[in-house]
Amino acid sequence: MLLGIAVDLRRAQVGLVAACGLSLAIAAAAAGEETGEPSSKVLVASTEASAETLQTLPITREARGEVVASLRPDAVPDLQPGDQLEVSAEVEVTTDCLRRNRKRENECRGKAYRFNPRIGARLVLNENAGAIEGVPLSPRTESSCRQRLTAREHHCYISLTSPPVLVSEQTLPCVTGTCRINLVMDASNPQARRGNVVLLGGNKGKEKVKQDKASIDVVRIRPPEPSEASPSLPNGTTVDLTTEPMIDGLSLDHPPRKAVVYSQRLEDLREGDQLAARARMFTGIRQLRHNANISARIVLADGPLNPNPVLGEGEMAKEEGEITENNGLNCTQPTTPCVTVKAGVLKVERDYPGSLYINLVLSVGRVGGRAPGDNLVTVQDGGHLEVVRYPAAQKG
């Protein structure tokens, strides 16, 4: 689901093909460790908490891009020809008011509208924090965020995952130490008027937007020889893949309305280890009489059923145990089954003897009034969680 608002299943299938190729590369990495062959080096990096640089994105009649998040040069400080970049990004977008209501005036950030805005997104490499052009790191994706009742999505989720990009002297647009990765987005509709906006995050009254729902993540792989056409993975890299869900559904009627869907155990994590996790999940609401809010995140937890990061909820959670942000979409009858695609990275900050778990956590909420019957959001077959464990980052 490159766009949670309108899923592109073809790109999800591409992800499975990439996973198969990755498994072969992992086997080669393990063989390299045994023979002592020169090894590639990996560095993972991610934007910090509350990565959004704007609160609102104007809806224009024709698509007009703006940078909504940027991964700073100090995160990946020394890009050079021969490097391979695997970049992903995610963000939640919320449509503004359907109509003006004096009693709820403070919930509108702009002028009310009933049309469906088209949301576009892409990733580019450039040295300017505000640059909307540069070396493309992902194709531009575009889909509609439904605003019209009764199928109003309101909260729409965008996830960008793309094939690896090789850096060359011809394509590198910035001097070493100055390169940024920018998430460029646009919102458009021919009916748009000045003052129409979408929110970058969730709605939280006129003065605030609930953010900390966006991130940019990157895995940089540097081969021992820059001339290598496709860098191999570092010696000692391992991969784990699970396709068995822990639950078959989650009730809207009974708290906590949050549970682990996929879990992968890791043993004896060490300070400096680097983790990259990708997941895909299908949820359905066909049996409901209303819509449902679907949100998800990937965390490093101390148990296979624990939905919270190793340090729990709090200021340090992102640094220690939150691999992706918690964000999502409203699943509607026209869009069910809804697909969630998550991707993120994490540097391990300290040793963890024993077992820890990478968990994909699902949270659900009712959209609309309470309805009789089986209020269950179902978890459907076809999903997975993949975890790649790289050795500690090395210089060079």
C-alpha positions as CSV (number, residue, x, y, z in Angstrom):
1,M,0.0,0.0,0.0
2,L,2.0,2.9,-1.1
3,L,-1.1,4.9,-0.5
4,G,-3.2,3.6,2.3
5,I,-6.0,5.6,0.8
6,A,-6.0,3.7,-2.4
7,V,-3.8,0.6,-2.3
8,D,-1.4,-0.2,-5.1
9,L,-1.2,-4.0,-4.9
10,R,1.3,-4.2,-7.7
11,R,4.0,-2.4,-5.6
12,A,3.2,-4.7,-2.7
13,Q,3.9,-7.7,-5.0
14,V,7.2,-6.0,-6.0
15,G,8.1,-5.9,-2.3
16,L,7.7,-9.7,-2.1
17,V,10.0,-10.2,-5.1
18,A,12.6,-7.9,-3.4
19,A,12.3,-10.0,-0.2
20,C,13.1,-13.2,-2.1
21,G,16.2,-11.5,-3.6
22,L,17.2,-10.3,-0.2
23,S,17.1,-13.8,1.2
24,L,19.6,-14.9,-1.4
25,A,21.8,-12.0,-0.6
26,I,21.6,-12.9,3.1
27,A,22.9,-16.4,2.4
28,A,25.8,-14.9,0.5
29,A,26.6,-12.5,3.4
30,A,26.7,-15.4,5.8
31,A,29.1,-17.3,3.4
32,G,31.3,-14.2,3.2
33,E,31.6,-14.1,7.0
34,E,32.8,-17.7,7.0
35,T,35.5,-17.1,4.3
36,G,36.7,-13.8,5.6
37,E,36.0,-12.0,2.3
38,P,35.9,-8.2,2.3
39,S,32.5,-7.0,3.5
40,S,30.1,-4.2,2.6
41,K,29.3,-1.7,5.3
42,V,25.9,-0.5,6.4
43,L,24.6,2.6,8.0
44,V,20.9,3.1,8.9
45,A,19.4,6.4,9.7
46,S,16.0,8.0,10.4
47,T,14.4,11.3,11.0
48,E,13.8,12.3,14.6
49,A,10.4,12.5,16.3
50,S,7.9,15.0,14.8
51,A,9.6,15.1,11.4
52,E,6.9,17.1,9.7
53,T,8.1,20.6,8.7
54,L,4.6,21.9,7.9
55,Q,1.2,21.6,9.6
56,T,-0.9,22.0,6.5
57,L,-0.5,21.4,2.8
58,P,-2.5,23.6,0.5
59,I,-4.9,22.0,-2.0
60,T,-4.3,23.6,-5.4
61,R,-6.1,23.2,-8.7
62,E,-2.9,21.7,-10.2
63,A,-0.3,19.7,-8.3
64,R,2.3,21.8,-6.6
65,G,4.9,20.1,-4.5
66,E,6.2,21.2,-1.1
67,V,8.8,19.6,1.2
68,V,7.0,18.2,4.2
69,A,9.9,16.3,5.9
70,S,13.7,16.2,5.4
71,L,16.4,13.8,6.5
72,R,19.4,16.0,7.5
73,P,22.9,15.6,6.1
74,D,24.4,14.6,9.4
75,A,22.2,11.4,9.4
76,V,24.0,10.1,6.3
77,P,27.0,12.3,6.2
78,D,29.3,10.9,3.5
79,L,27.4,9.6,0.5
80,Q,29.8,8.7,-2.3
81,P,29.6,7.0,-5.7
82,G,29.0,3.2,-5.4
83,D,26.7,3.5,-2.4
84,Q,23.3,1.9,-2.5
85,L,20.3,3.6,-0.8
86,E,17.2,1.9,0.3
87,V,14.8,4.7,1.3
88,S,11.3,4.6,2.7
89,A,8.9,7.2,4.1
90,E,5.5,7.4,5.7
91,V,3.1,10.1,6.7
92,E,-0.5,10.5,7.7
93,V,-2.7,13.1,6.0
94,T,-6.1,14.3,7.2
95,T,-8.8,16.1,5.2
96,D,-10.2,19.3,6.7
97,C,-13.8,20.2,7.5
98,L,-16.7,19.0,5.3
99,R,-18.7,22.1,6.3
100,R,-18.5,25.0,8.7
101,N,-20.2,24.6,12.0
102,R,-20.2,27.4,14.5
103,K,-20.2,25.0,17.5
104,R,-17.1,23.2,16.0
105,E,-15.5,26.2,14.4
106,N,-12.2,25.5,16.1
107,E,-11.8,22.2,14.4
108,C,-11.4,23.8,10.9
109,R,-7.9,24.9,9.7
110,G,-9.1,26.2,6.4
111,K,-12.1,26.6,4.2
112,A,-14.5,23.6,4.2
113,Y,-14.8,21.4,1.1
114,R,-16.5,18.3,-0.1
115,F,-14.3,17.2,-3.0
116,N,-11.7,14.4,-2.8
117,P,-8.2,15.9,-2.9
118,R,-5.5,14.0,-4.9
119,I,-2.4,13.4,-2.8
120,G,1.0,13.0,-4.4
121,A,4.3,12.0,-2.8
122,R,7.9,11.3,-3.8
123,L,11.4,11.3,-2.4
124,V,14.3,13.2,-3.8
125,L,18.0,13.7,-3.0
126,N,19.2,17.3,-2.8
127,E,21.3,19.6,-0.6
128,N,18.6,22.2,-0.1
129,A,16.1,21.6,2.7
130,G,13.3,23.2,0.6
131,A,14.2,21.6,-2.7
132,I,11.4,19.8,-4.5
133,E,13.6,18.6,-7.3
134,G,16.7,16.4,-7.2
135,V,17.7,12.9,-7.8
136,P,14.5,10.8,-7.6
137,L,14.7,8.1,-4.9
138,S,11.2,6.9,-5.5
139,P,8.5,7.2,-8.2
140,R,5.8,9.8,-7.6
141,T,2.7,8.1,-6.3
142,E,-0.8,9.7,-6.4
143,S,-4.2,8.7,-5.1
144,S,-7.4,10.1,-3.8
145,C,-8.2,10.8,-0.2
146,R,-12.0,10.4,0.0
147,Q,-13.8,13.3,1.6
148,R,-17.4,12.6,0.6
149,L,-19.8,10.8,2.9
150,T,-20.6,8.0,3.6
151,A,-17.2,6.7,2.4
152,R,-15.2,9.5,3.9
153,E,-11.7,8.4,4.8
154,H,-10.7,11.6,6.6
155,H,-7.4,10.0,7.8
156,C,-5.2,8.8,4.9
157,Y,-1.9,7.0,5.1
158,I,1.0,7.2,2.6
159,S,3.9,4.8,2.6
160,L,6.7,5.0,0.1
161,T,9.0,2.0,-0.4
162,S,11.1,1.7,-3.5
163,P,13.8,-0.5,-5.1
164,P,17.4,0.4,-4.1
165,V,19.1,3.3,-5.9
166,L,22.8,3.2,-6.8
167,V,24.7,6.5,-6.3
168,S,27.0,7.5,-9.2
169,E,29.2,10.5,-9.9
170,Q,26.7,11.6,-12.5
171,T,23.6,11.5,-10.2
172,L,25.1,12.7,-7.0
173,P,23.6,16.3,-6.7
174,C,25.5,17.4,-3.6
175,V,28.9,17.6,-2.1
176,T,29.8,14.9,0.5
177,G,28.3,15.9,3.8
178,T,25.6,18.2,2.4
179,C,23.0,15.7,1.0
180,R,19.5,15.7,2.2
181,I,16.6,13.3,1.5
182,N,13.3,15.3,1.1
183,L,9.8,14.0,1.2
184,V,7.9,16.1,-1.4
185,M,4.1,16.1,-1.4
186,D,1.2,17.9,-3.1
187,A,-2.6,18.0,-2.8
188,S,-4.8,19.0,-5.7
189,N,-8.3,19.1,-7.1
190,P,-9.8,21.2,-10.0
191,Q,-12.5,22.5,-7.5
192,A,-9.9,23.8,-5.0
193,R,-10.1,27.3,-3.7
194,R,-7.6,29.4,-1.8
195,G,-7.7,28.3,1.8
196,N,-8.5,24.6,1.2
197,V,-5.9,22.4,3.0
198,V,-5.1,18.9,4.2
199,L,-3.4,18.4,7.6
200,L,-0.1,16.7,7.9
201,G,-1.0,14.6,10.8
202,G,-4.3,14.2,12.7
203,N,-6.8,16.9,13.6
204,K,-6.5,18.4,17.1
205,G,-8.4,21.7,16.9
206,K,-7.7,24.9,15.0
207,E,-4.5,25.8,16.7
208,K,-2.8,22.4,16.5
209,V,-2.3,19.4,14.3
210,K,-1.4,16.1,16.0
211,Q,1.9,15.2,14.4
212,D,4.8,12.8,15.0
213,K,3.3,10.6,12.3
214,A,5.9,11.0,9.6
215,S,9.4,9.7,9.0
216,I,12.1,9.1,6.4
217,D,14.3,6.0,6.8
218,V,17.3,5.0,4.9
219,V,19.7,2.0,4.7
220,R,23.0,2.9,3.1
221,I,25.1,0.0,1.9
222,R,28.7,0.7,0.9
223,P,30.6,-2.0,-1.0
224,P,34.3,-2.8,-0.4
225,E,34.9,-1.8,-4.0
226,P,33.0,1.2,-5.4
227,S,33.0,-0.4,-8.8
228,E,30.6,-3.1,-7.7
229,A,27.4,-3.0,-9.7
230,S,25.2,-4.1,-6.8
231,P,26.7,-4.1,-3.3
232,S,26.4,-7.3,-1.3
233,L,25.2,-7.2,2.2
234,P,27.7,-7.1,5.1
235,N,29.1,-10.3,6.5
236,G,27.0,-11.4,9.5
237,T,23.7,-10.0,8.2
238,T,20.7,-12.2,9.1
239,V,17.1,-12.1,8.0
240,D,13.9,-13.4,9.6
241,L,10.5,-13.6,8.0
242,T,7.1,-14.5,9.6
243,T,3.8,-14.8,7.8
244,E,1.7,-16.3,10.7
245,P,-0.6,-13.7,12.4
246,M,-0.9,-13.8,16.2
247,I,-4.6,-12.8,16.0
248,D,-7.5,-13.2,13.4
249,G,-9.2,-10.0,14.4
250,L,-9.6,-7.2,16.9
251,S,-12.8,-6.1,18.6
252,L,-14.0,-2.5,18.5
253,D,-16.2,-3.1,21.5
254,H,-13.6,-4.1,24.1
255,P,-10.5,-2.2,25.2
256,P,-7.6,-2.0,24.7
257,R,-8.4,-2.3,21.0
258,K,-4.7,-2.8,20.4
259,A,-2.8,-6.0,19.8
260,V,0.3,-7.5,18.1
261,V,-0.4,-9.0,14.7
262,Y,3.1,-10.3,13.7
263,S,6.0,-11.0,16.0
264,Q,9.6,-12.0,15.3
265,R,12.1,-13.0,18.1
266,L,15.7,-11.8,18.1
267,E,18.4,-13.1,20.4
268,D,21.1,-11.2,22.2
269,L,21.0,-7.8,20.5
270,R,24.2,-5.8,20.9
271,E,24.9,-2.1,21.1
272,G,25.5,-0.9,17.6
273,D,23.4,-3.6,15.8
274,Q,21.2,-2.1,13.1
275,L,17.7,-3.3,12.3
276,A,15.5,-2.8,9.3
277,A,11.9,-4.0,9.4
278,R,9.2,-4.2,6.7
279,A,5.7,-5.4,7.1
280,R,2.4,-5.8,5.2
281,M,-1.0,-6.3,6.8
282,F,-4.5,-6.8,5.4
283,T,-7.5,-5.8,7.5
284,G,-11.2,-6.1,6.6
285,I,-14.4,-4.4,7.8
286,R,-16.9,-6.0,5.4
287,Q,-19.1,-7.2,8.3
288,L,-19.3,-3.8,10.0
289,R,-22.1,-1.3,9.6
290,H,-19.7,1.7,9.9
291,N,-16.1,2.6,9.1
292,A,-13.1,1.9,11.3
293,N,-9.8,3.6,12.0
294,I,-6.8,1.4,11.4
295,S,-3.4,2.4,12.7
296,A,-0.2,0.5,13.1
297,R,3.5,0.7,14.1
298,I,6.5,-1.6,14.4
299,V,8.2,-1.7,17.8
300,L,11.1,-3.5,19.6
301,A,9.4,-5.1,22.6
302,D,10.2,-7.4,25.5
303,G,7.6,-9.9,24.7
304,P,5.8,-11.4,21.6
305,L,2.4,-10.0,22.8
306,N,3.7,-6.6,24.1
307,P,2.4,-3.7,21.9
308,N,4.8,-1.2,23.6
309,P,8.5,-0.4,23.0
310,V,11.1,-1.7,25.3
311,L,11.2,1.6,27.3
312,G,7.4,1.9,27.1
313,E,5.5,5.0,26.1
314,G,7.5,8.1,26.7
315,E,10.1,10.6,25.5
316,M,12.8,8.1,24.8
317,A,10.6,5.5,23.1
318,K,11.6,6.5,19.5
319,E,15.3,6.2,20.3
320,E,15.0,2.9,22.0
321,G,12.1,0.9,20.7
322,E,9.9,2.6,18.1
323,I,10.9,1.4,14.6
324,T,8.1,3.2,12.8
325,E,5.6,5.9,13.7
326,N,2.1,5.1,14.8
327,N,-0.2,6.3,12.0
328,G,-3.0,5.0,9.8
329,L,-6.2,5.5,7.9
330,N,-9.9,5.2,8.0
331,C,-10.9,1.9,6.4
332,T,-14.3,2.2,4.5
333,Q,-16.6,-0.2,2.7
334,P,-15.4,0.9,-0.7
335,T,-11.7,0.4,0.3
336,T,-11.9,-2.8,2.3
337,P,-9.8,-4.9,2.6
338,C,-7.4,-2.2,3.6
339,V,-3.6,-2.7,3.2
340,T,-1.0,-1.4,5.6
341,V,2.7,-1.3,4.5
342,K,5.3,-0.3,7.2
343,A,9.0,0.1,6.9
344,G,11.6,1.5,9.3
345,V,15.0,1.2,10.8
346,L,16.5,1.3,14.3
347,K,20.0,1.5,15.8
348,V,20.3,-0.6,19.0
349,E,21.5,1.7,21.8
350,R,22.7,-0.9,24.3
351,D,23.2,-4.7,24.9
352,Y,20.0,-6.8,25.4
353,P,21.0,-10.3,26.6
354,G,18.3,-12.8,25.9
355,S,15.2,-12.4,23.7
356,L,13.5,-9.3,22.3
357,Y,10.8,-9.1,19.7
358,I,10.0,-7.0,16.7
359,N,6.2,-6.6,16.8
360,L,3.8,-5.2,14.3
361,V,1.1,-3.6,16.4
362,L,-2.5,-2.9,15.2
363,S,-4.8,-0.4,16.8
364,V,-8.5,0.0,15.8
365,G,-11.2,2.6,16.5
366,R,-14.8,3.0,15.6
367,V,-15.7,5.7,13.0
368,G,-19.4,6.7,13.4
369,G,-22.0,5.6,15.9
370,R,-22.1,2.3,17.7
371,A,-23.7,-0.5,15.7
372,P,-25.1,-3.9,16.7
373,G,-23.6,-7.1,15.5
374,D,-20.0,-8.5,15.3
375,N,-17.9,-5.3,15.6
376,L,-14.6,-7.1,14.6
377,V,-11.9,-5.8,12.4
378,T,-10.5,-8.9,10.8
379,V,-6.9,-9.7,10.0
380,Q,-6.7,-11.4,6.7
381,D,-4.1,-13.8,5.1
382,G,-1.3,-12.5,2.9
383,G,0.6,-10.3,5.3
384,H,4.1,-10.7,6.7
385,L,6.9,-9.1,8.9
386,E,10.5,-9.2,7.7
387,V,13.4,-8.2,9.9
388,V,17.0,-7.7,8.7
389,R,19.7,-7.5,11.4
390,Y,22.9,-5.8,10.2
391,P,26.2,-5.7,12.2
392,A,27.2,-2.5,13.9
393,A,28.0,0.5,11.7
394,Q,31.7,0.8,10.7
395,K,33.6,3.8,9.6
396,G,34.0,4.3,5.9
